[in-house]
Amino acid sequence: MSKSVLKKTLVSLAVASSFAAFAAHADIKVGIAGPMTGAYAAFGEQLWKGASQAAEDINAAGGINGEKLVLVKADDACEPKQAVSVANRLVDSDQVAGVIGHFCSSSSIPASEIYDEGGISEITPASTNPQYTERGLPGVFRTCGRDDQQGTVAADYIIDKLKATKVAVIHDKDTYGQGLADATKAQLNKRGVTEVMYEGLTRGEKDFNALVTKIRASGAEVVYFGGLHAEAGALVHQLRDQGFTGGFMSGDGITSEEFVTAAGGPKYVDGVYMTFGADPRNNTASADVIAKFRAAGYEPEGYTLYSYAALQVLAAGLKGANGDKTKVAEWIHGNTVPTVMGDKQYDAKGDLTVSDYVMYEWHADGKYTETTN
């Protein structure tokens, strides 16, 4: 072998060796998708804060088989078309190994088709519409429950605890909001209660006085609203201003202190009910993580810990699949994962085998607590 050929061979081997060493310690990218801007940015912040702390803790413990997690923020603004664009970018350009998100069901459902084509898993901390997991996609999971589960809890509480027989069911015409309202309506009907009113409003609107007039005229004792905090806050404010003294209930779309702001202050949310999973902040498994959040001046409300848990599930899948993103879903389906919210196990659809929806009540101090009656 000539000296020139030998030199070229040695250089090639050195380059290959360097590339192999680099590849062995390459970062693992994970997309965090949700409404990072717009009216529902408070929920996007919850998802980002939860995942960020989880990534920091996982990396501090050695990462995934020695590789570090790197988060890629993706803003879908809770808009389906933007969610599809974001999903394509995460798969094609960012080449993420998995996704935590989206928040809105209307975003998660179309985006999941893109992730499925890309062979990666999506774990949503917040999308509760049943159709997300009913389409037979192998890589979709959630760390929250389903609307048909929380709708049953809501309707039963309205009948058994609030003793209401006249219920106005209002929704925001969105996949999540209308789906939740329909699930609650179905259980009310099953229990023998026919709604006195069923109507939709448009997300983004702020003047609901005409709707409030119709609600009052219907004789409703309770208003059930399927939607998010911005519209829920405006609606309850205008109901109270027009003298409606009946009950107001919504779902997990108002689990943010932004609901208080949207309503115009704590006095307007006092007595409002909502369904949500059992507060993960009360789980002993989350004590150390909660302490970190609070030490940093952040209260891990709403979906913060759901997002933390989602990244734990994805990280466990990546580790169990030895970094092969196409085998992550198979591993998650077959294993129980310890998380900050307790052990999580999944059925064939990607739903949790155990759901824990309970009822909460908002108070005059602008905070919510689990009901005890």
PyMOL commands that set and color helices and strands:
alter all, ss='L'
color gray80, all
select helices_A, chain A and resi 3-24+41-60+80-92+105-118+130-132+147-160+175-190+209-218+229-241+252-254+258-263+266-269+280-282+284-295+304-320+325-333
alter helices_A, ss='H'
color red, helices_A
select strands_A, chain A and resi 28-34+69-75+98-101+121-124+140-142+167-171+197-200+222-226+247-250+273-277+337-339+342-344+357-362+368-370
alter strands_A, ss='S'
color yellow, strands_A
deselect
rebuild
show_as cartoon
